[in-house]
Amino acid sequence: MSITDFLDEKKIDAALASVAAGNSFHYKSFFQKSGLSGKSTGPVKKVFEILDRNDSGFIEEDELTSFLQNFRPDARLLTEDEVKEVMKDGDSDKDGKIAPNNFQAMVKSAGAKKPRRV
């Protein structure tokens, strides 16, 4: 199973290009650009399973460090600050892991549209 089974390669390439520089990763914009935020629960669950490389049922910090490499093997590693930022939003019980329901919530929040000002 590959991320490209669920996301368009061109969108993945665009999302990765937008975060090529260190400390430029923001999960909400990455999820939007990659097309993940527009996916239903089933595909998001499958992507979570890919990101959970050790099959623990969670995404831990070390897996988060190599997050982008799940989308393309030659992608850069996330910086320590980027990992901390994602964990801040995704690790609701502060145990150093992102649970599947928290990942779903993060993806859903990335797809939420901001209200337009009139």
VENHUFEN-V50177 format. One record per pair of residues at least 24 apart in sequence whose C-alpha atoms are under 8 Angstrom apart, sorted by the first residue. I is the first residue (numbers start at 0). J is the second residue. D is the distance in whole Angstrom. If there is no record, write none. Layout:
# VENHUFEN-V50177
i=I j=J d=D
i=I j=J d=D
This chain:
# VENHUFEN-V50177
i=0 j=49 d=8
i=1 j=49 d=7
i=2 j=46 d=6
i=2 j=49 d=7
i=2 j=69 d=7
i=2 j=70 d=6
i=3 j=70 d=8
i=5 j=42 d=6
i=5 j=46 d=8
i=6 j=33 d=7
i=6 j=34 d=6
i=6 j=35 d=7
i=7 j=33 d=8
i=7 j=34 d=7
i=10 j=34 d=7
i=11 j=70 d=7
i=15 j=67 d=7
i=15 j=74 d=7
i=19 j=74 d=8
i=19 j=75 d=7
i=21 j=77 d=7
i=21 j=78 d=7
i=22 j=77 d=8
i=22 j=78 d=6
i=22 j=80 d=7
i=22 j=81 d=6
i=24 j=77 d=7
i=24 j=81 d=6
i=25 j=81 d=8
i=25 j=85 d=8
i=26 j=85 d=7
i=26 j=109 d=8
i=27 j=105 d=8
i=27 j=106 d=7
i=27 j=108 d=7
i=27 j=109 d=4
i=27 j=110 d=8
i=28 j=109 d=7
i=30 j=106 d=7
i=30 j=109 d=6
i=30 j=110 d=8
i=31 j=109 d=6
i=31 j=110 d=6
i=35 j=106 d=7
i=36 j=106 d=5
i=36 j=107 d=6
i=36 j=108 d=8
i=36 j=109 d=6
i=36 j=110 d=5
i=37 j=110 d=6
i=40 j=103 d=7
i=43 j=103 d=7
i=43 j=106 d=8
i=44 j=99 d=7
i=44 j=103 d=7
i=47 j=99 d=7
i=47 j=102 d=7
i=56 j=98 d=7
i=56 j=99 d=7
i=57 j=96 d=6
i=57 j=97 d=5
i=57 j=98 d=5
i=57 j=99 d=7
i=58 j=96 d=5
i=58 j=97 d=5
i=58 j=98 d=7
i=59 j=95 d=6
i=59 j=96 d=5
i=59 j=97 d=6
i=60 j=86 d=8
i=60 j=95 d=7
i=60 j=96 d=7
